[in-house]
Every structure is written in structure tokens, then in C-alpha cells.
Amino acid sequence: MTTLLLKGGRVVDPASGIDAEFDVLVVDGRIQRVEKGVKESSAEIVDCRGRIVCPGFVDMHVHLREPGQEYKETIASGTRAAVAGGFTGVACMANTTPPNDSVPVTQAIIRIAREQGHCRVWPIACVTKGMEGRELTEFGELRAAGAVGFSDDGKPIPDAALMRRALEYAGMLDVPIIDHAEELSLAIGGQVNEGWLATRLGLRGIPAIAEDLHVYRDAVLAALTGSAVHVAHVSTAASVEIVRRAKRDGVRMTCEAAPHHFLLDEEAVRDFDTAGKMKPPLRTPADVKALVKGLHDGTIDAIATDHAPHHADEKDSTFEAAAFGIVGLESAVALSIDALVHGGNVDLARLVSLMAWGPSRILGLPSGTLAVGHSADVTILDLERELVVDPSAFESKGRSTPFAGRTLRGAPVATIVAGRIAWTVEDGVTPL
């Protein structure tokens, strides 16, 4: 493999306690040296002066759609989008067709990713067979096949007794249950956040309490079992506070937030714009403020995109008929730098932790750090690069985003996976 020397960049690696100008030497796909004044005559030099060298960013909540929904996205197109957005690895959700509830599906995802993927892909398997919420899958077999966590994704685990058993089994394997927190009896049929805007638009609302009740239940069950529960895409102020208190009490509870939830509020759907239709829905300005605070103070452990590509026809319709979800892989890093770092809400080290070490720690992945001996998964940033969000230029098959046309300050400029340059802003995605 090519020997790389990342020269003269500011290395920011919170997991190793590093924030200083260093050279990074990569040999045979692994980090060999992180120090000043490295010289290696045989190395390919990557000029990182004026740039930030980070552990590879990991998106722990992505829908790659393959197998079964390749018209929306494939593992190939989704991972091209990932590296173009600065991600060296993604964890893919289980709501494929068929769902990832058996060893053959898990193995197929891993095989296709190995043959066609541009970054690392870690499968998340179903909690219940067919994602039907009735019978647990074979956790041990799926874990052995390569699953790094369990989730029914867009479907919550409605039965508390079943959730308790799931946590107990997952705890034996030391993997998290990732739950979509939604009390269905309160949320069924909802389209947007419950409130005055929903009434004005004539749309059924999804109340914040539908999420809050479910998060509280999961916190209690995690405390009871001692197992790890992770709340996907938190969207409400109360949910953030429940997680904060659970952590103070020693509960093994973590959570993630998506850029659309900590940057946008329900006003984004005022004109029935389906690019703002997602689940959980965009909430109130007070909720947005609470999420930003949670990102700052450590309550929220990771930034994840919930990248959910759909065919154009599934979004270009009436609001009620449109699919929930937007794409995010190619804009999330830039959005986060622009709003959080340049906006003065979190410092750079905290952002790197949220996008590298945080998701890696939650899923138990061998990533998230540039420590010597680790795989050379690296994200290189330019904090002054201007990026205009242009869906027509996306590598993803999905195009729906409420951020189209927005000009952002700060963005990735290169993505390195296992010592291989997978993407640069100058050359695009490197062919396999």
C-alpha cells in the first residue's frame, strides 16, 4: 500500500488528547507516527498546512437501502456520498428489503460493502424479526456475523417487556439497543410537530411527549438491566433532559442528534415543503436551543445524519403522501462546522468528538482516533472552505434536503480510508 505523509496540519484527536501541529505518517494502512518533523522519502506527501487533520468521521445512522431498495440508494452510491461528505465509515440501518434480521442479510451487506463500498460499513441488525415488534432476532448469531448494534430503526420497540429482554440479551454481547423513541398511540398519523403551525396547515401533529415518554421508559429499563440503550435522533428539549439526568444517575444511556434537528425548526414546513418532512419532525426553537446545549455540554454523544434517500417521486408529492426523511451525508459535516464551530456553540475538539470518537465508542468500533497502530481513517477539514449545498451534484441517489442552496463556511477537503485516499475536493471520489 502507499505510504502517506500528512504534512503540517493541525491534528485534532480528542481521544488521544492531541490538538497541535504534527505530521502523520501512514504505512500499510495504519498510523505509524504522529509527531513533528517526520521525514519519509518514499511517502506520498499530502500538504495539510492550514488544514485540520482528524480521526475519520463516522455516521452511525445511515440508510443504504440495499438490499431491496436499490432505486433509492445502493451501498456503492451511499458510500460514495459518505466519503464525499468526509465520513470514513457508516453504520447502516436494518430497514432493508428484506430487513436485516438474519445472518444471510448481514453477510450480504458486508460482502457488497467489501466489493463495492468506498468506506467502512458496519451493519446494524433488527431487534425483532421482520421489524414487527413481536419476536427477538438471534442476537448472538447476528453479532457473530458482524452486526454492531440492534435497532428496528423507524419502528420503536412498543412492548416494554420485549424491550427489557432485548436489553438483557444485548447486554450479554456488550452492544447497544438503538431505539426510535416514539409512543405510537400518541403519534400515529402525525405529519409535523404538534402545535399551532400544524393546526394552521391542517396537518395532524406528532406531539413532543410521544418521544419524551419513550425516552423515559428506555432510561428506566436501561437502569434496571444495566445494559446500553442509545436514543436515535433526539428532537425535544425534554428528551435531552431525560438523557442528561439518566447519565448523572449512572445509566448507560447515550443519544445522537441530526443536523436538521439542531439547525431547523418547524417553520421549515410552513409552505408544505416536503424537504422538511422527517420523523421525528422538526420541533420548536426552544427544542433546537436545547439540542445545541446538549451538544455543547456532553449530553448528546454523537452527530448522526439519519441519511434517508428516497426516489424523487416519493418526495415530490402532496405533503401527507410524501415519504419521511432527507439525505445528509454530503452536507452534515459542513453544516456542523458552519453552525456549531463558527457559530460559537462548540469548539473544534468537541465537534470532532461528536463525529468520530463518540459514535465509535457507542458502537464499540476500532475507529475514532489517530493513535499509533490504529487504522489510518482520516478526515481532513478546511475551516475556511466555502461550500454551497447543491443536490444536483450529490453522489447519493437522494436529492431531498432542506439546506439546498445554503452557503456554508468550513467543509471536508479529503477523506482517507485505511490509508487510501478515497476522496479529495479537487479529484472527487477515487475509483475502487
NUDRENKE-240103 format. One record per residue (C-alpha): residue number from 1; residue in one letter; chain; x negated, y negated, z negated. Coordinates in steps of 0.05 Angstrom, whole numbers. Last residue first. Example, Ala and Ser with C-alpha at 12.3 -4.5 7.8 and 13.67 -1.06 7.14 Angstrom:
// residues 2
{r 2, 'S', 'A', {-273, 21, -143}}
{r 1, 'A', 'A', {-246, 90, -156}}
This chain:
// residues 432
{r 432, 'L', 'A', {244, -27, 128}}
{r 431, 'P', 'A', {249, -94, 163}}
{r 430, 'T', 'A', {228, -156, 123}}
{r 429, 'V', 'A', {285, -202, 106}}
{r 428, 'G', 'A', {273, -274, 127}}
{r 427, 'D', 'A', {207, -300, 153}}
{r 426, 'E', 'A', {200, -370, 124}}
{r 425, 'V', 'A', {244, -362, 63}}
{r 424, 'T', 'A', {209, -297, 47}}
{r 423, 'W', 'A', {238, -228, 39}}
{r 422, 'A', 'A', {219, -157, 22}}
{r 421, 'I', 'A', {145, -169, 8}}
{r 420, 'R', 'A', {123, -101, -17}}
{r 419, 'G', 'A', {91, -92, -85}}
{r 418, 'A', 'A', {148, -51, -113}}
{r 417, 'V', 'A', {198, -103, -89}}
{r 416, 'I', 'A', {174, -174, -75}}
{r 415, 'T', 'A', {224, -230, -63}}
{r 414, 'A', 'A', {202, -298, -36}}
{r 413, 'V', 'A', {226, -370, -34}}
{r 412, 'P', 'A', {281, -369, -87}}
{r 411, 'A', 'A', {320, -434, -99}}
{r 410, 'G', 'A', {318, -502, -131}}
{r 409, 'R', 'A', {363, -562, -115}}
{r 408, 'L', 'A', {431, -544, -87}}
{r 407, 'T', 'A', {473, -573, -31}}
{r 406, 'R', 'A', {545, -546, -30}}
{r 405, 'G', 'A', {573, -529, 38}}
{r 404, 'A', 'A', {607, -465, 15}}
{r 403, 'F', 'A', {610, -460, -61}}
{r 402, 'P', 'A', {680, -430, -65}}
{r 401, 'T', 'A', {652, -367, -32}}
{r 400, 'S', 'A', {683, -318, 18}}
{r 399, 'R', 'A', {634, -295, 71}}
{r 398, 'G', 'A', {625, -220, 59}}
{r 397, 'K', 'A', {583, -180, 108}}
{r 396, 'S', 'A', {523, -199, 67}}
{r 395, 'E', 'A', {462, -227, 103}}
{r 394, 'F', 'A', {493, -296, 97}}
{r 393, 'A', 'A', {480, -348, 151}}
{r 392, 'S', 'A', {554, -362, 166}}
{r 391, 'P', 'A', {565, -369, 90}}
{r 390, 'D', 'A', {522, -432, 88}}
{r 389, 'V', 'A', {504, -455, 17}}
{r 388, 'V', 'A', {456, -512, 29}}
{r 387, 'L', 'A', {389, -500, -4}}
{r 386, 'E', 'A', {337, -553, -22}}
{r 385, 'R', 'A', {272, -526, -51}}
{r 384, 'E', 'A', {250, -566, -111}}
{r 383, 'L', 'A', {247, -511, -164}}
{r 382, 'D', 'A', {212, -465, -115}}
{r 381, 'L', 'A', {220, -395, -141}}
{r 380, 'I', 'A', {183, -329, -132}}
{r 379, 'T', 'A', {218, -265, -154}}
{r 378, 'V', 'A', {173, -205, -169}}
{r 377, 'D', 'A', {181, -131, -175}}
{r 376, 'A', 'A', {110, -104, -182}}
{r 375, 'S', 'A', {124, -42, -222}}
{r 374, 'H', 'A', {96, -46, -292}}
{r 373, 'G', 'A', {24, -30, -309}}
{r 372, 'V', 'A', {6, -100, -333}}
{r 371, 'A', 'A', {67, -137, -358}}
{r 370, 'L', 'A', {106, -174, -305}}
{r 369, 'T', 'A', {173, -161, -339}}
{r 368, 'G', 'A', {246, -148, -323}}
{r 367, 'S', 'A', {241, -77, -299}}
{r 366, 'P', 'A', {240, -5, -324}}
{r 365, 'L', 'A', {316, -6, -334}}
{r 364, 'G', 'A', {351, 7, -400}}
{r 363, 'L', 'A', {417, -21, -375}}
{r 362, 'I', 'A', {422, -77, -427}}
{r 361, 'R', 'A', {347, -89, -427}}
{r 360, 'S', 'A', {342, -96, -352}}
{r 359, 'P', 'A', {402, -144, -351}}
{r 358, 'G', 'A', {369, -190, -402}}
{r 357, 'W', 'A', {297, -184, -377}}
{r 356, 'A', 'A', {311, -209, -307}}
{r 355, 'M', 'A', {367, -259, -295}}
{r 354, 'L', 'A', {383, -283, -365}}
{r 353, 'S', 'A', {310, -280, -386}}
{r 352, 'V', 'A', {290, -321, -325}}
{r 351, 'L', 'A', {343, -372, -343}}
{r 350, 'R', 'A', {318, -376, -414}}
{r 349, 'A', 'A', {247, -387, -390}}
{r 348, 'L', 'A', {270, -443, -345}}
{r 347, 'D', 'A', {305, -482, -398}}
{r 346, 'V', 'A', {380, -482, -407}}
{r 345, 'N', 'A', {433, -536, -401}}
{r 344, 'G', 'A', {390, -593, -374}}
{r 343, 'G', 'A', {427, -597, -307}}
{r 342, 'H', 'A', {362, -583, -271}}
{r 341, 'V', 'A', {358, -517, -308}}
{r 340, 'L', 'A', {432, -499, -313}}
{r 339, 'A', 'A', {466, -529, -253}}
{r 338, 'D', 'A', {412, -528, -200}}
{r 337, 'I', 'A', {374, -467, -225}}
{r 336, 'S', 'A', {439, -428, -234}}
{r 335, 'L', 'A', {468, -446, -167}}
{r 334, 'A', 'A', {402, -428, -133}}
{r 333, 'V', 'A', {400, -360, -167}}
{r 332, 'A', 'A', {473, -345, -153}}
{r 331, 'S', 'A', {476, -365, -80}}
{r 330, 'E', 'A', {455, -305, -38}}
{r 329, 'L', 'A', {483, -251, -84}}
{r 328, 'G', 'A', {550, -285, -98}}
{r 327, 'V', 'A', {607, -260, -56}}
{r 326, 'I', 'A', {679, -271, -77}}
{r 325, 'G', 'A', {734, -232, -110}}
{r 324, 'F', 'A', {809, -219, -114}}
{r 323, 'A', 'A', {842, -199, -49}}
{r 322, 'A', 'A', {892, -246, -16}}
{r 321, 'A', 'A', {966, -229, -16}}
{r 320, 'E', 'A', {986, -279, -70}}
{r 319, 'F', 'A', {944, -334, -40}}
{r 318, 'T', 'A', {971, -325, 30}}
{r 317, 'S', 'A', {920, -298, 79}}
{r 316, 'D', 'A', {847, -307, 99}}
{r 315, 'K', 'A', {817, -267, 41}}
{r 314, 'E', 'A', {833, -196, 64}}
{r 313, 'D', 'A', {828, -215, 137}}
{r 312, 'A', 'A', {756, -238, 126}}
{r 311, 'H', 'A', {736, -169, 102}}
{r 310, 'H', 'A', {718, -169, 29}}
{r 309, 'P', 'A', {653, -176, -10}}
{r 308, 'A', 'A', {654, -173, -86}}
{r 307, 'H', 'A', {588, -197, -117}}
{r 306, 'D', 'A', {605, -196, -191}}
{r 305, 'T', 'A', {547, -245, -195}}
{r 304, 'A', 'A', {513, -228, -260}}
{r 303, 'I', 'A', {479, -275, -309}}
{r 302, 'A', 'A', {457, -238, -371}}
{r 301, 'D', 'A', {457, -238, -447}}
{r 300, 'I', 'A', {512, -287, -465}}
{r 299, 'T', 'A', {507, -303, -540}}
{r 298, 'G', 'A', {436, -328, -530}}
{r 297, 'D', 'A', {446, -401, -549}}
{r 296, 'H', 'A', {442, -431, -479}}
{r 295, 'L', 'A', {483, -381, -441}}
{r 294, 'G', 'A', {536, -383, -495}}
{r 293, 'K', 'A', {538, -459, -492}}
{r 292, 'V', 'A', {548, -455, -417}}
{r 291, 'L', 'A', {605, -406, -428}}
{r 290, 'A', 'A', {638, -451, -479}}
{r 289, 'K', 'A', {636, -511, -432}}
{r 288, 'V', 'A', {668, -470, -377}}
{r 287, 'D', 'A', {723, -448, -425}}
{r 286, 'A', 'A', {736, -521, -444}}
{r 285, 'P', 'A', {740, -539, -370}}
{r 284, 'T', 'A', {795, -488, -363}}
{r 283, 'R', 'A', {794, -418, -330}}
{r 282, 'L', 'A', {775, -389, -263}}
{r 281, 'P', 'A', {809, -322, -259}}
{r 280, 'P', 'A', {784, -256, -287}}
{r 279, 'K', 'A', {791, -234, -233}}
{r 278, 'M', 'A', {780, -277, -172}}
{r 277, 'K', 'A', {816, -326, -127}}
{r 276, 'G', 'A', {774, -388, -114}}
{r 275, 'A', 'A', {757, -371, -42}}
{r 274, 'T', 'A', {833, -362, -35}}
{r 273, 'D', 'A', {842, -438, -34}}
{r 272, 'F', 'A', {914, -449, -56}}
{r 271, 'D', 'A', {902, -525, -58}}
{r 270, 'R', 'A', {893, -527, -134}}
{r 269, 'V', 'A', {850, -464, -132}}
{r 268, 'A', 'A', {784, -499, -151}}
{r 267, 'E', 'A', {821, -537, -206}}
{r 266, 'E', 'A', {819, -473, -246}}
{r 265, 'D', 'A', {748, -487, -269}}
{r 264, 'L', 'A', {681, -479, -236}}
{r 263, 'L', 'A', {608, -474, -258}}
{r 262, 'F', 'A', {607, -424, -316}}
{r 261, 'H', 'A', {659, -378, -284}}
{r 260, 'H', 'A', {633, -383, -213}}
{r 259, 'P', 'A', {562, -369, -237}}
{r 258, 'A', 'A', {582, -303, -269}}
{r 257, 'A', 'A', {575, -289, -343}}
{r 256, 'E', 'A', {549, -226, -378}}
{r 255, 'C', 'A', {561, -193, -445}}
{r 254, 'T', 'A', {529, -154, -500}}
{r 253, 'M', 'A', {555, -116, -561}}
{r 252, 'R', 'A', {516, -70, -606}}
{r 251, 'V', 'A', {549, -96, -669}}
{r 250, 'G', 'A', {500, -126, -721}}
{r 249, 'D', 'A', {550, -172, -754}}
{r 248, 'R', 'A', {519, -233, -722}}
{r 247, 'K', 'A', {526, -198, -655}}
{r 246, 'A', 'A', {600, -187, -667}}
{r 245, 'R', 'A', {608, -260, -685}}
{r 244, 'R', 'A', {577, -284, -620}}
{r 243, 'V', 'A', {617, -233, -579}}
{r 242, 'I', 'A', {682, -258, -609}}
{r 241, 'E', 'A', {660, -330, -597}}
{r 240, 'V', 'A', {647, -316, -523}}
{r 239, 'S', 'A', {715, -282, -517}}
{r 238, 'A', 'A', {748, -342, -549}}
{r 237, 'A', 'A', {717, -391, -500}}
{r 236, 'T', 'A', {742, -351, -441}}
{r 235, 'S', 'A', {711, -322, -377}}
{r 234, 'V', 'A', {668, -262, -394}}
{r 233, 'H', 'A', {645, -227, -331}}
{r 232, 'A', 'A', {634, -156, -357}}
{r 231, 'V', 'A', {633, -141, -431}}
{r 230, 'H', 'A', {579, -92, -451}}
{r 229, 'V', 'A', {590, -39, -505}}
{r 228, 'A', 'A', {534, -3, -540}}
{r 227, 'S', 'A', {548, 50, -591}}
{r 226, 'G', 'A', {552, 46, -667}}
{r 225, 'T', 'A', {618, 82, -664}}
{r 224, 'L', 'A', {659, 38, -710}}
{r 223, 'A', 'A', {624, -27, -693}}
{r 222, 'A', 'A', {632, -12, -619}}
{r 221, 'L', 'A', {706, 2, -630}}
{r 220, 'V', 'A', {716, -64, -666}}
{r 219, 'A', 'A', {679, -103, -612}}
{r 218, 'D', 'A', {719, -67, -558}}
{r 217, 'R', 'A', {784, -87, -590}}
{r 216, 'Y', 'A', {762, -159, -596}}
{r 215, 'V', 'A', {742, -161, -523}}
{r 214, 'H', 'A', {810, -132, -504}}
{r 213, 'L', 'A', {848, -183, -545}}
{r 212, 'D', 'A', {807, -241, -515}}
{r 211, 'E', 'A', {817, -220, -443}}
{r 210, 'A', 'A', {893, -218, -444}}
{r 209, 'I', 'A', {889, -278, -491}}
{r 208, 'A', 'A', {864, -321, -435}}
{r 207, 'P', 'A', {931, -314, -400}}
{r 206, 'I', 'A', {936, -289, -328}}
{r 205, 'G', 'A', {986, -334, -293}}
{r 204, 'R', 'A', {1042, -321, -243}}
{r 203, 'L', 'A', {1040, -371, -187}}
{r 202, 'G', 'A', {1088, -428, -173}}
{r 201, 'L', 'A', {1032, -477, -159}}
{r 200, 'R', 'A', {1055, -525, -213}}
{r 199, 'T', 'A', {1065, -468, -262}}
{r 198, 'A', 'A', {996, -441, -249}}
{r 197, 'L', 'A', {968, -511, -258}}
{r 196, 'W', 'A', {1003, -519, -325}}
{r 195, 'G', 'A', {974, -457, -354}}
{r 194, 'E', 'A', {959, -384, -342}}
{r 193, 'N', 'A', {895, -375, -302}}
{r 192, 'V', 'A', {909, -350, -232}}
{r 191, 'Q', 'A', {942, -291, -196}}
{r 190, 'G', 'A', {978, -252, -250}}
{r 189, 'G', 'A', {1019, -191, -232}}
{r 188, 'I', 'A', {999, -153, -295}}
{r 187, 'A', 'A', {961, -197, -344}}
{r 186, 'L', 'A', {996, -188, -411}}
{r 185, 'S', 'A', {1011, -114, -406}}
{r 184, 'L', 'A', {944, -105, -372}}
{r 183, 'E', 'A', {902, -127, -432}}
{r 182, 'E', 'A', {839, -145, -394}}
{r 181, 'A', 'A', {766, -136, -412}}
{r 180, 'H', 'A', {731, -102, -354}}
{r 179, 'D', 'A', {687, -56, -395}}
{r 178, 'I', 'A', {615, -35, -386}}
{r 177, 'I', 'A', {601, 26, -430}}
{r 176, 'P', 'A', {528, 25, -447}}
{r 175, 'V', 'A', {475, 79, -444}}
{r 174, 'D', 'A', {439, 113, -501}}
{r 173, 'L', 'A', {460, 184, -480}}
{r 172, 'M', 'A', {491, 200, -547}}
{r 171, 'G', 'A', {520, 131, -548}}
{r 170, 'A', 'A', {554, 143, -482}}
{r 169, 'Y', 'A', {592, 202, -513}}
{r 168, 'E', 'A', {615, 162, -573}}
{r 167, 'L', 'A', {632, 101, -531}}
{r 166, 'A', 'A', {674, 143, -484}}
{r 165, 'R', 'A', {709, 175, -543}}
{r 164, 'R', 'A', {727, 107, -572}}
{r 163, 'M', 'A', {750, 83, -504}}
{r 162, 'L', 'A', {796, 143, -498}}
{r 161, 'A', 'A', {826, 128, -567}}
{r 160, 'A', 'A', {835, 55, -548}}
{r 159, 'D', 'A', {873, 71, -484}}
{r 158, 'P', 'A', {871, 15, -433}}
{r 157, 'I', 'A', {800, 26, -406}}
{r 156, 'P', 'A', {800, -36, -362}}
{r 155, 'K', 'A', {804, -30, -286}}
{r 154, 'G', 'A', {762, -77, -244}}
{r 153, 'D', 'A', {699, -38, -264}}
{r 152, 'D', 'A', {717, 32, -288}}
{r 151, 'S', 'A', {649, 29, -321}}
{r 150, 'F', 'A', {592, 75, -342}}
{r 149, 'G', 'A', {518, 60, -346}}
{r 148, 'V', 'A', {450, 77, -315}}
{r 147, 'A', 'A', {474, 133, -269}}
{r 146, 'G', 'A', {416, 173, -241}}
{r 145, 'A', 'A', {437, 246, -233}}
{r 144, 'A', 'A', {421, 261, -306}}
{r 143, 'R', 'A', {468, 206, -327}}
{r 142, 'L', 'A', {522, 234, -283}}
{r 141, 'E', 'A', {514, 303, -312}}
{r 140, 'G', 'A', {515, 278, -384}}
{r 139, 'F', 'A', {574, 232, -373}}
{r 138, 'E', 'A', {619, 284, -342}}
{r 137, 'T', 'A', {679, 239, -328}}
{r 136, 'L', 'A', {730, 222, -381}}
{r 135, 'E', 'A', {803, 236, -370}}
{r 134, 'R', 'A', {862, 188, -368}}
{r 133, 'G', 'A', {842, 118, -347}}
{r 132, 'E', 'A', {854, 129, -272}}
{r 131, 'M', 'A', {784, 109, -249}}
{r 130, 'G', 'A', {787, 172, -207}}
{r 129, 'K', 'A', {759, 209, -266}}
{r 128, 'T', 'A', {745, 162, -323}}
{r 127, 'V', 'A', {683, 123, -345}}
{r 126, 'C', 'A', {661, 116, -273}}
{r 125, 'A', 'A', {587, 113, -254}}
{r 124, 'I', 'A', {540, 55, -249}}
{r 123, 'P', 'A', {488, 66, -195}}
{r 122, 'W', 'A', {419, 33, -196}}
{r 121, 'V', 'A', {395, 4, -130}}
{r 120, 'R', 'A', {325, -23, -120}}
{r 119, 'C', 'A', {314, -69, -61}}
{r 118, 'H', 'A', {317, -66, 15}}
{r 117, 'G', 'A', {361, -4, 19}}
{r 116, 'Q', 'A', {366, 42, 79}}
{r 115, 'E', 'A', {333, 108, 61}}
{r 114, 'R', 'A', {326, 101, -14}}
{r 113, 'A', 'A', {392, 66, -20}}
{r 112, 'I', 'A', {426, 120, 21}}
{r 111, 'R', 'A', {397, 174, -24}}
{r 110, 'I', 'A', {415, 138, -89}}
{r 109, 'I', 'A', {486, 126, -66}}
{r 108, 'A', 'A', {493, 199, -43}}
{r 107, 'Q', 'A', {467, 224, -109}}
{r 106, 'T', 'A', {519, 185, -148}}
{r 105, 'V', 'A', {573, 210, -101}}
{r 104, 'P', 'A', {550, 282, -107}}
{r 103, 'V', 'A', {546, 277, -183}}
{r 102, 'S', 'A', {618, 257, -193}}
{r 101, 'D', 'A', {659, 196, -214}}
{r 100, 'N', 'A', {631, 146, -165}}
{r 99, 'P', 'A', {699, 129, -136}}
{r 98, 'P', 'A', {717, 159, -69}}
{r 97, 'T', 'A', {719, 108, -40}}
{r 96, 'T', 'A', {677, 60, -81}}
{r 95, 'N', 'A', {698, 29, -147}}
{r 94, 'A', 'A', {635, 51, -185}}
{r 93, 'M', 'A', {596, -13, -190}}
{r 92, 'C', 'A', {527, -22, -162}}
{r 91, 'A', 'A', {468, -43, -206}}
{r 90, 'V', 'A', {422, -88, -166}}
{r 89, 'G', 'A', {347, -96, -158}}
{r 88, 'T', 'A', {294, -144, -132}}
{r 87, 'F', 'A', {342, -203, -130}}
{r 86, 'G', 'A', {320, -270, -99}}
{r 85, 'G', 'A', {381, -285, -58}}
{r 84, 'A', 'A', {351, -259, 7}}
{r 83, 'V', 'A', {331, -197, -31}}
{r 82, 'A', 'A', {403, -185, -52}}
{r 81, 'A', 'A', {434, -202, 15}}
{r 80, 'R', 'A', {391, -149, 48}}
{r 79, 'T', 'A', {412, -103, -9}}
{r 78, 'G', 'A', {485, -114, 8}}
{r 77, 'S', 'A', {474, -104, 83}}
{r 76, 'A', 'A', {438, -37, 74}}
{r 75, 'I', 'A', {483, -11, 18}}
{r 74, 'T', 'A', {542, -28, 62}}
{r 73, 'E', 'A', {594, -83, 57}}
{r 72, 'K', 'A', {667, -96, 73}}
{r 71, 'Y', 'A', {675, -50, 134}}
{r 70, 'E', 'A', {633, 0, 96}}
{r 69, 'Q', 'A', {690, 14, 48}}
{r 68, 'G', 'A', {683, 89, 38}}
{r 67, 'P', 'A', {614, 100, 8}}
{r 66, 'E', 'A', {590, 45, 4}}
{r 65, 'R', 'A', {626, -16, -24}}
{r 64, 'L', 'A', {561, -50, -48}}
{r 63, 'H', 'A', {598, -82, -106}}
{r 62, 'V', 'A', {549, -116, -153}}
{r 61, 'H', 'A', {545, -126, -228}}
{r 60, 'M', 'A', {476, -117, -260}}
{r 59, 'D', 'A', {440, -167, -215}}
{r 58, 'V', 'A', {366, -160, -230}}
{r 57, 'F', 'A', {314, -215, -219}}
{r 56, 'G', 'A', {242, -192, -208}}
{r 55, 'P', 'A', {195, -217, -262}}
{r 54, 'C', 'A', {179, -289, -247}}
{r 53, 'V', 'A', {127, -330, -208}}
{r 52, 'I', 'A', {147, -404, -205}}
{r 51, 'R', 'A', {119, -448, -150}}
{r 50, 'G', 'A', {74, -508, -144}}
{r 49, 'R', 'A', {16, -464, -122}}
{r 48, 'C', 'A', {42, -394, -105}}
{r 47, 'D', 'A', {-1, -380, -44}}
{r 46, 'V', 'A', {6, -306, -29}}
{r 45, 'I', 'A', {-63, -277, -13}}
{r 44, 'E', 'A', {-67, -208, 18}}
{r 43, 'A', 'A', {-120, -173, -22}}
{r 42, 'S', 'A', {-184, -141, 1}}
{r 41, 'S', 'A', {-230, -195, -26}}
{r 40, 'E', 'A', {-200, -194, -96}}
{r 39, 'K', 'A', {-213, -253, -141}}
{r 38, 'V', 'A', {-173, -269, -203}}
{r 37, 'G', 'A', {-187, -338, -232}}
{r 36, 'K', 'A', {-136, -339, -288}}
{r 35, 'E', 'A', {-99, -279, -314}}
{r 34, 'V', 'A', {-45, -228, -299}}
{r 33, 'R', 'A', {-78, -164, -274}}
{r 32, 'Q', 'A', {-57, -96, -247}}
{r 31, 'I', 'A', {18, -105, -235}}
{r 30, 'R', 'A', {41, -45, -195}}
{r 29, 'G', 'A', {58, -30, -122}}
{r 28, 'D', 'A', {-8, 2, -105}}
{r 27, 'V', 'A', {-46, -59, -130}}
{r 26, 'V', 'A', {-14, -126, -148}}
{r 25, 'L', 'A', {-57, -181, -177}}
{r 24, 'V', 'A', {-21, -240, -210}}
{r 23, 'D', 'A', {-58, -306, -216}}
{r 22, 'F', 'A', {-40, -349, -276}}
{r 21, 'E', 'A', {-11, -418, -293}}
{r 20, 'A', 'A', {27, -412, -358}}
{r 19, 'D', 'A', {91, -386, -389}}
{r 18, 'I', 'A', {79, -317, -417}}
{r 17, 'G', 'A', {114, -287, -478}}
{r 16, 'S', 'A', {113, -218, -447}}
{r 15, 'A', 'A', {189, -210, -443}}
{r 14, 'P', 'A', {195, -285, -429}}
{r 13, 'D', 'A', {155, -278, -364}}
{r 12, 'V', 'A', {144, -346, -330}}
{r 11, 'V', 'A', {81, -347, -287}}
{r 10, 'R', 'A', {66, -416, -259}}
{r 9, 'G', 'A', {34, -401, -193}}
{r 8, 'G', 'A', {-39, -405, -172}}
{r 7, 'K', 'A', {-47, -343, -130}}
{r 6, 'L', 'A', {-4, -282, -122}}
{r 5, 'L', 'A', {-56, -232, -100}}
{r 4, 'L', 'A', {-26, -174, -62}}
{r 3, 'T', 'A', {-58, -106, -47}}
{r 2, 'T', 'A', {-21, -72, 10}}
{r 1, 'M', 'A', {0, 0, 0}}
